[in-house]
Amino acid sequence: MTRLFWPLSVNLDSPSQCKLSDCTSREIQGRNSSLTLSCYKLTSPEFYEAVAKIMDIRQQYIQDRFVFVKSRDMVPLVLGLGAKQHDMARLQLVSDNLRGDPTLPFRRTRNGRFCIDFDTNTLRRLEFQPFTLTVQEDFKRYDSGNIRRFDEVQDELQLNSVFQALFVFKAMVLHGISIARRLKLQYDSNKWVCTLFSTRTFTNSDILGEPALEGVHSDGVDHTMTSFLGSSNMAPNSAATFLHDMAESTGIRLAETSPHHLLSRVQHRNFLDTLVVIDHERKHSLSPVYSIDKSKEARRDMLVFFTRKPVEKTHVSGSMDSLTPHPDMPMEIPIFAPRSH
């Protein structure tokens, strides 16, 4: 049993005036939170500054339906939320332990499932389930509809305090936002299911790495977040992300897209550059990973957070959407819910 301090509530009318909803201890069963969350931290100027800035980011997200947060802003935010400085370097190494992808030869991958639970204000690790995305969810690729099984992310990632802070950030940004709804999701639930992918896309003399081989698409979820961990030998014109209106055709190549449907372009270049998108209101596509030195492998390492409401039983993933905690790698941390007062 690990003693963690219960989270604060955030006043949306005055985000800089946050208050602790309960600064008494609560017992939470599971793995230790790596975030440095204590009453001292929760009352530090850095913490309140981070929360206020996240509320500003949330407002931009509501207005534009996407937001891109650069490294120079994101790093202080996760540190303000309690991430530890030494975990920055550790997080940039986790991609070295990835395994082969079940369907993409130019990618190494692990994944894991998590529940953002606003009934308990906690994030917890969920048990393994297979994964699928379909054409009906705006994902058109040769393996659409296939049941895929990925190797699981390990403690080196889920217990990293920077990784945990990214989840806290995402929970604060998405909470309470009205979005276009997908079919067969349980929008009356206070829980969100997040399928997290740790990926390395690579290009070498034999293969071109494409972060989005499927072309223009969405991810079949409500909120997609992508955070950059690092790269090597990657040319500056690599892996730009293009955001498209929902009227753009699913599955077409970037070169075939209409400029009338292009909404924005962003590019992850520095550690923790982070994009958050309302997935059912914006489609996206990416350019390939190109090498600087053609004789060496080019690499791009990312964390991808697919977050949606739990599905109904008749959804294509209805039999693969368990909310049962992970039996072998439990993890549970407090999260912060913005609240109006």
BALOBA-1460 file (C-alpha; in Angstrom, 3 decimals):
// residues 341
<rec num="1" residu="m" x="0.000" y="0.000" z="0.000"/>
<rec num="2" residu="t" x="1.344" y="3.405" z="-0.993"/>
<rec num="3" residu="r" x="0.274" y="6.694" z="0.538"/>
<rec num="4" residu="l" x="-0.430" y="9.342" z="-2.061"/>
<rec num="5" residu="f" x="-1.919" y="12.778" z="-1.587"/>
<rec num="6" residu="w" x="-5.331" y="13.343" z="-3.094"/>
<rec num="7" residu="p" x="-5.469" y="15.738" z="-6.050"/>
<rec num="8" residu="l" x="-6.505" y="19.344" z="-6.195"/>
<rec num="9" residu="s" x="-9.477" y="20.883" z="-7.901"/>
<rec num="10" residu="v" x="-8.947" y="23.609" z="-10.492"/>
<rec num="11" residu="n" x="-11.157" y="26.683" z="-10.750"/>
<rec num="12" residu="l" x="-11.753" y="27.200" z="-14.474"/>
<rec num="13" residu="d" x="-12.885" y="30.778" z="-13.886"/>
<rec num="14" residu="s" x="-9.580" y="31.616" z="-12.205"/>
<rec num="15" residu="p" x="-7.079" y="28.875" z="-13.083"/>
<rec num="16" residu="s" x="-4.278" y="30.444" z="-11.093"/>
<rec num="17" residu="q" x="-6.393" y="30.168" z="-7.933"/>
<rec num="18" residu="c" x="-6.368" y="26.402" z="-7.423"/>
<rec num="19" residu="k" x="-7.121" y="24.782" z="-4.128"/>
<rec num="20" residu="l" x="-6.499" y="21.393" z="-2.602"/>
<rec num="21" residu="s" x="-9.737" y="19.431" z="-2.450"/>
<rec num="22" residu="d" x="-8.177" y="17.213" z="0.203"/>
<rec num="23" residu="c" x="-4.612" y="17.354" z="1.444"/>
<rec num="24" residu="t" x="-5.065" y="14.343" z="3.638"/>
<rec num="25" residu="s" x="-3.641" y="10.975" z="2.777"/>
<rec num="26" residu="r" x="-5.623" y="8.351" z="0.943"/>
<rec num="27" residu="e" x="-4.645" y="4.735" z="0.523"/>
<rec num="28" residu="i" x="-4.217" y="3.709" z="-3.111"/>
<rec num="29" residu="q" x="-3.355" y="0.131" z="-3.848"/>
<rec num="30" residu="g" x="-0.907" y="-0.559" z="-6.660"/>
<rec num="31" residu="r" x="2.490" y="0.530" z="-7.858"/>
<rec num="32" residu="n" x="4.073" y="3.640" z="-6.428"/>
<rec num="33" residu="s" x="3.475" y="6.908" z="-8.190"/>
<rec num="34" residu="s" x="6.801" y="8.228" z="-9.450"/>
<rec num="35" residu="l" x="5.505" y="11.790" z="-9.478"/>
<rec num="36" residu="t" x="6.777" y="13.875" z="-6.589"/>
<rec num="37" residu="l" x="3.294" y="14.700" z="-5.305"/>
<rec num="38" residu="s" x="3.261" y="15.919" z="-1.726"/>
<rec num="39" residu="c" x="1.579" y="18.751" z="0.116"/>
<rec num="40" residu="y" x="4.820" y="20.700" z="-0.334"/>
<rec num="41" residu="k" x="4.768" y="20.150" z="-4.100"/>
<rec num="42" residu="l" x="1.059" y="20.860" z="-4.395"/>
<rec num="43" residu="t" x="1.567" y="24.264" z="-2.783"/>
<rec num="44" residu="s" x="4.756" y="25.200" z="-4.645"/>
<rec num="45" residu="p" x="4.696" y="28.141" z="-7.096"/>
<rec num="46" residu="e" x="5.932" y="25.859" z="-9.894"/>
<rec num="47" residu="f" x="2.963" y="23.553" z="-9.463"/>
<rec num="48" residu="y" x="0.363" y="26.324" z="-9.602"/>
<rec num="49" residu="e" x="2.125" y="27.962" z="-12.535"/>
<rec num="50" residu="a" x="2.015" y="24.647" z="-14.428"/>
<rec num="51" residu="v" x="-1.691" y="24.178" z="-13.688"/>
<rec num="52" residu="a" x="-2.524" y="27.723" z="-14.810"/>
<rec num="53" residu="k" x="-0.610" y="27.235" z="-18.076"/>
<rec num="54" residu="i" x="-2.337" y="23.910" z="-18.701"/>
<rec num="55" residu="m" x="-5.699" y="25.627" z="-18.288"/>
<rec num="56" residu="d" x="-4.623" y="28.154" z="-20.939"/>
<rec num="57" residu="i" x="-3.618" y="25.268" z="-23.223"/>
<rec num="58" residu="r" x="-6.976" y="23.634" z="-22.556"/>
<rec num="59" residu="q" x="-8.757" y="26.813" z="-23.602"/>
<rec num="60" residu="q" x="-6.772" y="26.891" z="-26.851"/>
<rec num="61" residu="y" x="-7.682" y="23.225" z="-27.392"/>
<rec num="62" residu="i" x="-11.372" y="24.032" z="-26.965"/>
<rec num="63" residu="q" x="-11.101" y="26.888" z="-29.456"/>
<rec num="64" residu="d" x="-8.970" y="25.273" z="-32.188"/>
<rec num="65" residu="r" x="-9.850" y="21.571" z="-31.599"/>
<rec num="66" residu="f" x="-6.130" y="20.797" z="-31.503"/>
<rec num="67" residu="v" x="-3.098" y="22.201" z="-29.730"/>
<rec num="68" residu="f" x="0.646" y="21.832" z="-30.265"/>
<rec num="69" residu="v" x="2.820" y="22.397" z="-27.206"/>
<rec num="70" residu="k" x="6.516" y="22.848" z="-27.885"/>
<rec num="71" residu="s" x="9.297" y="21.299" z="-25.837"/>
<rec num="72" residu="r" x="10.299" y="24.605" z="-24.259"/>
<rec num="73" residu="d" x="6.803" y="24.853" z="-22.750"/>
<rec num="74" residu="m" x="6.106" y="21.167" z="-22.134"/>
<rec num="75" residu="v" x="9.247" y="20.352" z="-20.147"/>
<rec num="76" residu="p" x="8.539" y="22.967" z="-17.418"/>
<rec num="77" residu="l" x="4.914" y="21.788" z="-17.276"/>
<rec num="78" residu="v" x="5.746" y="18.153" z="-16.503"/>
<rec num="79" residu="l" x="8.400" y="19.229" z="-13.993"/>
<rec num="80" residu="g" x="5.835" y="21.492" z="-12.358"/>
<rec num="81" residu="l" x="3.454" y="18.537" z="-12.114"/>
<rec num="82" residu="g" x="6.061" y="16.583" z="-10.180"/>
<rec num="83" residu="a" x="8.185" y="14.810" z="-12.800"/>
<rec num="84" residu="k" x="11.791" y="14.199" z="-11.814"/>
<rec num="85" residu="q" x="14.633" y="15.668" z="-13.825"/>
<rec num="86" residu="h" x="16.589" y="12.405" z="-14.022"/>
<rec num="87" residu="d" x="13.584" y="10.672" z="-15.617"/>
<rec num="88" residu="m" x="13.897" y="12.942" z="-18.666"/>
<rec num="89" residu="a" x="16.993" y="11.087" z="-19.876"/>
<rec num="90" residu="r" x="15.551" y="7.701" z="-18.925"/>
<rec num="91" residu="l" x="12.400" y="8.297" z="-20.945"/>
<rec num="92" residu="q" x="14.477" y="8.964" z="-24.052"/>
<rec num="93" residu="l" x="15.972" y="5.455" z="-23.815"/>
<rec num="94" residu="v" x="12.811" y="3.325" z="-23.519"/>
<rec num="95" residu="s" x="12.485" y="2.943" z="-27.293"/>
<rec num="96" residu="d" x="15.703" y="0.909" z="-27.358"/>
<rec num="97" residu="n" x="13.738" y="-1.971" z="-25.804"/>
<rec num="98" residu="l" x="10.842" y="-2.058" z="-28.268"/>
<rec num="99" residu="r" x="9.838" y="-5.210" z="-30.156"/>
<rec num="100" residu="g" x="8.758" y="-5.830" z="-33.724"/>
<rec num="101" residu="d" x="5.368" y="-4.598" z="-34.904"/>
<rec num="102" residu="p" x="2.815" y="-7.286" z="-35.882"/>
<rec num="103" residu="t" x="2.036" y="-5.733" z="-39.295"/>
<rec num="104" residu="l" x="4.483" y="-2.898" z="-40.066"/>
<rec num="105" residu="p" x="8.064" y="-3.909" z="-40.996"/>
<rec num="106" residu="f" x="9.462" y="-0.394" z="-40.463"/>
<rec num="107" residu="r" x="8.246" y="-0.007" z="-36.893"/>
<rec num="108" residu="r" x="9.119" y="-1.352" z="-33.456"/>
<rec num="109" residu="t" x="6.310" y="-1.105" z="-30.926"/>
<rec num="110" residu="r" x="4.959" y="-1.826" z="-27.480"/>
<rec num="111" residu="n" x="1.568" y="-0.861" z="-26.147"/>
<rec num="112" residu="g" x="-0.383" y="-0.731" z="-22.918"/>
<rec num="113" residu="r" x="-3.908" y="0.106" z="-21.796"/>
<rec num="114" residu="f" x="-4.764" y="2.634" z="-19.098"/>
<rec num="115" residu="c" x="-7.948" y="4.007" z="-17.547"/>
<rec num="116" residu="i" x="-8.360" y="7.703" z="-16.780"/>
<rec num="117" residu="d" x="-11.025" y="7.450" z="-14.088"/>
<rec num="118" residu="f" x="-12.758" y="10.661" z="-13.023"/>
<rec num="119" residu="d" x="-14.917" y="8.759" z="-10.532"/>
<rec num="120" residu="t" x="-11.816" y="8.073" z="-8.441"/>
<rec num="121" residu="n" x="-9.530" y="10.782" z="-9.926"/>
<rec num="122" residu="t" x="-6.897" y="8.182" z="-10.691"/>
<rec num="123" residu="l" x="-5.035" y="6.736" z="-13.650"/>
<rec num="124" residu="r" x="-4.491" y="2.977" z="-13.562"/>
<rec num="125" residu="r" x="-2.980" y="0.316" z="-15.788"/>
<rec num="126" residu="l" x="-5.435" y="-2.091" z="-17.395"/>
<rec num="127" residu="e" x="-4.988" y="-5.693" z="-18.409"/>
<rec num="128" residu="f" x="-3.784" y="-6.677" z="-21.874"/>
<rec num="129" residu="q" x="-6.300" y="-6.754" z="-24.722"/>
<rec num="130" residu="p" x="-5.851" y="-7.181" z="-28.481"/>
<rec num="131" residu="f" x="-6.256" y="-4.094" z="-30.669"/>
<rec num="132" residu="t" x="-8.079" y="-3.278" z="-33.885"/>
<rec num="133" residu="l" x="-8.977" y="-0.246" z="-36.006"/>
<rec num="134" residu="t" x="-11.435" y="-0.369" z="-38.892"/>
<rec num="135" residu="v" x="-12.366" y="1.521" z="-42.041"/>
<rec num="136" residu="q" x="-15.592" y="2.566" z="-40.298"/>
<rec num="137" residu="e" x="-13.402" y="4.423" z="-37.782"/>
<rec num="138" residu="d" x="-11.682" y="6.388" z="-40.600"/>
<rec num="139" residu="f" x="-8.632" y="4.099" z="-40.661"/>
<rec num="140" residu="k" x="-8.040" y="2.670" z="-44.153"/>
<rec num="141" residu="r" x="-4.949" y="0.464" z="-44.437"/>
<rec num="142" residu="y" x="-4.173" y="-3.067" z="-45.628"/>
<rec num="143" residu="d" x="-4.460" y="-4.336" z="-42.051"/>
<rec num="144" residu="s" x="-7.659" y="-2.442" z="-41.170"/>
<rec num="145" residu="g" x="-9.910" y="-4.649" z="-39.093"/>
<rec num="146" residu="n" x="-7.136" y="-7.111" z="-38.250"/>
<rec num="147" residu="i" x="-6.852" y="-8.175" z="-34.628"/>
<rec num="148" residu="r" x="-3.342" y="-7.126" z="-33.600"/>
<rec num="149" residu="r" x="-1.389" y="-8.153" z="-30.519"/>
<rec num="150" residu="f" x="1.523" y="-6.035" z="-29.337"/>
<rec num="151" residu="d" x="4.190" y="-6.669" z="-26.731"/>
<rec num="152" residu="e" x="3.343" y="-4.737" z="-23.584"/>
<rec num="153" residu="v" x="5.020" y="-1.609" z="-22.224"/>
<rec num="154" residu="q" x="7.016" y="-2.336" z="-19.090"/>
<rec num="155" residu="d" x="7.642" y="-0.628" z="-15.740"/>
<rec num="156" residu="e" x="10.560" y="1.331" z="-17.207"/>
<rec num="157" residu="l" x="7.930" y="3.383" z="-19.034"/>
<rec num="158" residu="q" x="4.811" y="3.313" z="-16.850"/>
<rec num="159" residu="l" x="6.723" y="4.121" z="-13.640"/>
<rec num="160" residu="n" x="8.668" y="6.966" z="-15.252"/>
<rec num="161" residu="s" x="7.541" y="10.209" z="-13.611"/>
<rec num="162" residu="v" x="7.678" y="12.173" z="-16.893"/>
<rec num="163" residu="f" x="5.420" y="9.606" z="-18.545"/>
<rec num="164" residu="q" x="3.003" y="9.814" z="-15.614"/>
<rec num="165" residu="a" x="3.010" y="13.611" z="-15.797"/>
<rec num="166" residu="l" x="2.107" y="13.430" z="-19.501"/>
<rec num="167" residu="f" x="-0.972" y="11.436" z="-18.529"/>
<rec num="168" residu="v" x="-1.874" y="13.987" z="-15.841"/>
<rec num="169" residu="f" x="-1.489" y="16.735" z="-18.454"/>
<rec num="170" residu="k" x="-3.739" y="14.956" z="-20.934"/>
<rec num="171" residu="a" x="-6.400" y="14.242" z="-18.319"/>
<rec num="172" residu="m" x="-6.529" y="17.928" z="-17.371"/>
<rec num="173" residu="v" x="-6.780" y="19.037" z="-21.002"/>
<rec num="174" residu="l" x="-9.538" y="16.671" z="-22.131"/>
<rec num="175" residu="h" x="-11.763" y="16.708" z="-19.030"/>
<rec num="176" residu="g" x="-15.210" y="18.201" z="-19.568"/>
<rec num="177" residu="i" x="-14.758" y="19.229" z="-23.204"/>
<rec num="178" residu="s" x="-17.707" y="18.828" z="-25.586"/>
<rec num="179" residu="i" x="-16.659" y="16.900" z="-28.692"/>
<rec num="180" residu="a" x="-18.176" y="15.279" z="-31.773"/>
<rec num="181" residu="r" x="-19.300" y="11.842" z="-30.659"/>
<rec num="182" residu="r" x="-18.463" y="8.512" z="-32.217"/>
<rec num="183" residu="l" x="-20.985" y="5.709" z="-32.492"/>
<rec num="184" residu="k" x="-21.247" y="2.995" z="-29.839"/>
<rec num="185" residu="l" x="-19.164" y="4.708" z="-27.156"/>
<rec num="186" residu="q" x="-20.401" y="5.149" z="-23.581"/>
<rec num="187" residu="y" x="-20.386" y="8.931" z="-23.254"/>
<rec num="188" residu="d" x="-22.238" y="8.819" z="-19.950"/>
<rec num="189" residu="s" x="-19.209" y="7.146" z="-18.354"/>
<rec num="190" residu="n" x="-16.723" y="9.126" z="-16.243"/>
<rec num="191" residu="k" x="-13.944" y="6.844" z="-17.430"/>
<rec num="192" residu="w" x="-11.656" y="7.078" z="-20.447"/>
<rec num="193" residu="v" x="-9.743" y="4.167" z="-21.964"/>
<rec num="194" residu="c" x="-6.292" y="5.033" z="-23.295"/>
<rec num="195" residu="t" x="-4.302" y="2.691" z="-25.517"/>
<rec num="196" residu="l" x="-0.711" y="3.884" z="-25.310"/>
<rec num="197" residu="f" x="1.792" y="3.060" z="-28.056"/>
<rec num="198" residu="s" x="5.539" y="3.453" z="-27.645"/>
<rec num="199" residu="t" x="6.883" y="3.414" z="-31.205"/>
<rec num="200" residu="r" x="10.100" y="3.669" z="-33.173"/>
<rec num="201" residu="t" x="9.693" y="4.285" z="-36.904"/>
<rec num="202" residu="f" x="12.880" y="3.632" z="-38.870"/>
<rec num="203" residu="t" x="14.188" y="4.055" z="-42.397"/>
<rec num="204" residu="n" x="17.160" y="2.213" z="-43.874"/>
<rec num="205" residu="s" x="18.489" y="1.237" z="-47.289"/>
<rec num="206" residu="d" x="15.823" y="-1.466" z="-47.587"/>
<rec num="207" residu="i" x="12.691" y="0.254" z="-46.335"/>
<rec num="208" residu="l" x="11.086" y="3.684" z="-45.947"/>
<rec num="209" residu="g" x="9.578" y="4.337" z="-42.544"/>
<rec num="210" residu="e" x="6.132" y="5.908" z="-42.679"/>
<rec num="211" residu="p" x="4.545" y="7.072" z="-39.413"/>
<rec num="212" residu="a" x="1.180" y="7.059" z="-41.224"/>
<rec num="213" residu="l" x="1.290" y="4.516" z="-44.035"/>
<rec num="214" residu="e" x="-2.514" y="4.703" z="-44.041"/>
<rec num="215" residu="g" x="-2.471" y="8.258" z="-45.426"/>
<rec num="216" residu="v" x="-5.201" y="10.631" z="-44.276"/>
<rec num="217" residu="h" x="-6.965" y="9.079" z="-41.302"/>
<rec num="218" residu="s" x="-8.244" y="9.420" z="-37.798"/>
<rec num="219" residu="d" x="-7.559" y="7.011" z="-34.967"/>
<rec num="220" residu="g" x="-11.034" y="5.801" z="-34.036"/>
<rec num="221" residu="v" x="-10.910" y="7.581" z="-30.675"/>
<rec num="222" residu="d" x="-11.938" y="10.864" z="-29.051"/>
<rec num="223" residu="h" x="-8.582" y="12.460" z="-28.228"/>
<rec num="224" residu="t" x="-5.191" y="11.612" z="-29.748"/>
<rec num="225" residu="m" x="-1.978" y="12.869" z="-28.134"/>
<rec num="226" residu="t" x="1.516" y="12.384" z="-29.589"/>
<rec num="227" residu="s" x="4.735" y="13.210" z="-27.718"/>
<rec num="228" residu="f" x="8.217" y="13.187" z="-29.245"/>
<rec num="229" residu="l" x="10.968" y="11.279" z="-27.435"/>
<rec num="230" residu="g" x="13.859" y="11.607" z="-29.862"/>
<rec num="231" residu="s" x="15.378" y="10.830" z="-33.241"/>
<rec num="232" residu="s" x="18.665" y="9.972" z="-34.886"/>
<rec num="233" residu="n" x="19.898" y="10.590" z="-38.423"/>
<rec num="234" residu="m" x="16.480" y="12.033" z="-39.303"/>
<rec num="235" residu="a" x="16.333" y="14.682" z="-42.035"/>
<rec num="236" residu="p" x="14.660" y="18.016" z="-41.157"/>
<rec num="237" residu="n" x="11.811" y="17.444" z="-43.644"/>
<rec num="238" residu="s" x="10.780" y="14.198" z="-41.947"/>
<rec num="239" residu="a" x="7.537" y="13.312" z="-40.187"/>
<rec num="240" residu="a" x="5.604" y="16.560" z="-40.461"/>
<rec num="241" residu="t" x="1.999" y="16.224" z="-39.281"/>
<rec num="242" residu="f" x="-0.770" y="17.716" z="-41.411"/>
<rec num="243" residu="l" x="-4.231" y="18.336" z="-39.960"/>
<rec num="244" residu="h" x="-7.186" y="18.061" z="-42.330"/>
<rec num="245" residu="d" x="-10.861" y="18.894" z="-42.253"/>
<rec num="246" residu="m" x="-13.125" y="15.860" z="-41.810"/>
<rec num="247" residu="a" x="-14.307" y="16.403" z="-45.407"/>
<rec num="248" residu="e" x="-10.926" y="15.180" z="-46.686"/>
<rec num="249" residu="s" x="-10.998" y="11.653" z="-48.141"/>
<rec num="250" residu="t" x="-9.809" y="8.903" z="-45.820"/>
<rec num="251" residu="g" x="-6.878" y="6.831" z="-47.060"/>
<rec num="252" residu="i" x="-5.470" y="9.150" z="-49.714"/>
<rec num="253" residu="r" x="-1.784" y="10.027" z="-49.797"/>
<rec num="254" residu="l" x="-0.546" y="13.388" z="-48.563"/>
<rec num="255" residu="a" x="0.270" y="14.471" z="-52.123"/>
<rec num="256" residu="e" x="-3.348" y="13.855" z="-53.113"/>
<rec num="257" residu="t" x="-4.910" y="16.029" z="-50.421"/>
<rec num="258" residu="s" x="-6.737" y="19.255" z="-51.152"/>
<rec num="259" residu="p" x="-5.240" y="22.521" z="-49.860"/>
<rec num="260" residu="h" x="-8.819" y="23.609" z="-49.135"/>
<rec num="261" residu="h" x="-9.039" y="20.912" z="-46.459"/>
<rec num="262" residu="l" x="-5.627" y="21.556" z="-44.921"/>
<rec num="263" residu="l" x="-6.019" y="23.198" z="-41.510"/>
<rec num="264" residu="s" x="-2.517" y="23.206" z="-40.057"/>
<rec num="265" residu="r" x="0.975" y="21.717" z="-40.156"/>
<rec num="266" residu="v" x="3.125" y="20.924" z="-37.121"/>
<rec num="267" residu="q" x="6.375" y="19.028" z="-36.657"/>
<rec num="268" residu="h" x="7.715" y="17.199" z="-33.623"/>
<rec num="269" residu="r" x="11.420" y="18.011" z="-33.471"/>
<rec num="270" residu="n" x="12.410" y="18.353" z="-29.812"/>
<rec num="271" residu="f" x="11.929" y="16.235" z="-26.695"/>
<rec num="272" residu="l" x="8.295" y="16.325" z="-25.506"/>
<rec num="273" residu="d" x="6.968" y="18.363" z="-28.407"/>
<rec num="274" residu="t" x="3.327" y="17.335" z="-27.964"/>
<rec num="275" residu="l" x="0.252" y="17.456" z="-30.198"/>
<rec num="276" residu="v" x="-3.295" y="16.896" z="-28.904"/>
<rec num="277" residu="v" x="-6.164" y="16.510" z="-31.401"/>
<rec num="278" residu="i" x="-9.908" y="15.981" z="-31.090"/>
<rec num="279" residu="d" x="-9.797" y="12.885" z="-33.238"/>
<rec num="280" residu="h" x="-13.348" y="12.836" z="-34.615"/>
<rec num="281" residu="e" x="-13.140" y="16.496" z="-35.659"/>
<rec num="282" residu="r" x="-9.736" y="16.526" z="-37.375"/>
<rec num="283" residu="k" x="-8.128" y="13.974" z="-39.679"/>
<rec num="284" residu="h" x="-4.360" y="13.878" z="-40.018"/>
<rec num="285" residu="s" x="-1.516" y="12.573" z="-42.162"/>
<rec num="286" residu="l" x="2.275" y="12.500" z="-41.879"/>
<rec num="287" residu="s" x="5.265" y="12.636" z="-44.194"/>
<rec num="288" residu="p" x="7.830" y="9.770" z="-44.100"/>
<rec num="289" residu="v" x="11.029" y="9.520" z="-42.064"/>
<rec num="290" residu="y" x="14.006" y="10.403" z="-44.281"/>
<rec num="291" residu="s" x="17.687" y="9.747" z="-43.568"/>
<rec num="292" residu="i" x="20.424" y="12.360" z="-43.473"/>
<rec num="293" residu="d" x="23.147" y="9.748" z="-44.011"/>
<rec num="294" residu="k" x="21.639" y="7.205" z="-46.401"/>
<rec num="295" residu="s" x="24.102" y="4.537" z="-45.245"/>
<rec num="296" residu="k" x="22.720" y="4.609" z="-41.690"/>
<rec num="297" residu="e" x="19.338" y="3.945" z="-40.128"/>
<rec num="298" residu="a" x="17.121" y="6.932" z="-39.353"/>
<rec num="299" residu="r" x="14.907" y="6.657" z="-36.272"/>
<rec num="300" residu="r" x="11.957" y="8.533" z="-34.794"/>
<rec num="301" residu="d" x="10.675" y="7.664" z="-31.302"/>
<rec num="302" residu="m" x="7.194" y="8.650" z="-30.149"/>
<rec num="303" residu="l" x="4.580" y="8.086" z="-27.489"/>
<rec num="304" residu="v" x="1.052" y="7.929" z="-28.927"/>
<rec num="305" residu="f" x="-1.954" y="8.165" z="-26.589"/>
<rec num="306" residu="f" x="-5.282" y="7.002" z="-28.107"/>
<rec num="307" residu="t" x="-8.046" y="8.005" z="-25.669"/>
<rec num="308" residu="r" x="-11.781" y="7.357" z="-25.924"/>
<rec num="309" residu="k" x="-14.789" y="6.478" z="-23.843"/>
<rec num="310" residu="p" x="-15.416" y="2.779" z="-23.101"/>
<rec num="311" residu="v" x="-17.190" y="1.041" z="-25.972"/>
<rec num="312" residu="e" x="-20.594" y="-0.599" z="-26.074"/>
<rec num="313" residu="k" x="-20.789" y="-4.369" z="-26.484"/>
<rec num="314" residu="t" x="-21.826" y="-4.027" z="-30.143"/>
<rec num="315" residu="h" x="-18.717" y="-1.971" z="-31.008"/>
<rec num="316" residu="v" x="-16.039" y="-3.776" z="-33.035"/>
<rec num="317" residu="s" x="-13.843" y="-3.649" z="-29.908"/>
<rec num="318" residu="g" x="-16.680" y="-4.599" z="-27.567"/>
<rec num="319" residu="s" x="-15.031" y="-7.866" z="-26.558"/>
<rec num="320" residu="m" x="-11.594" y="-6.240" z="-26.165"/>
<rec num="321" residu="d" x="-12.296" y="-3.303" z="-23.856"/>
<rec num="322" residu="s" x="-11.849" y="-4.669" z="-20.347"/>
<rec num="323" residu="l" x="-11.557" y="-2.240" z="-17.428"/>
<rec num="324" residu="t" x="-9.880" y="-4.867" z="-15.248"/>
<rec num="325" residu="p" x="-6.573" y="-3.720" z="-13.684"/>
<rec num="326" residu="h" x="-3.400" y="-5.347" z="-14.973"/>
<rec num="327" residu="p" x="-2.661" y="-8.433" z="-12.840"/>
<rec num="328" residu="d" x="1.130" y="-8.410" z="-13.275"/>
<rec num="329" residu="m" x="2.072" y="-4.750" z="-13.799"/>
<rec num="330" residu="p" x="-0.339" y="-2.707" z="-11.652"/>
<rec num="331" residu="m" x="0.087" y="1.047" z="-11.548"/>
<rec num="332" residu="e" x="-2.212" y="3.735" z="-10.102"/>
<rec num="333" residu="i" x="-1.598" y="7.451" z="-9.636"/>
<rec num="334" residu="p" x="-3.762" y="10.469" z="-8.780"/>
<rec num="335" residu="i" x="-4.929" y="12.784" z="-11.564"/>
<rec num="336" residu="f" x="-6.361" y="16.303" z="-11.415"/>
<rec num="337" residu="a" x="-9.818" y="17.188" z="-12.707"/>
<rec num="338" residu="p" x="-10.632" y="20.778" z="-13.714"/>
<rec num="339" residu="r" x="-13.818" y="21.862" z="-11.944"/>
<rec num="340" residu="s" x="-15.957" y="24.987" z="-12.069"/>
<rec num="341" residu="h" x="-16.795" y="26.701" z="-8.756"/>
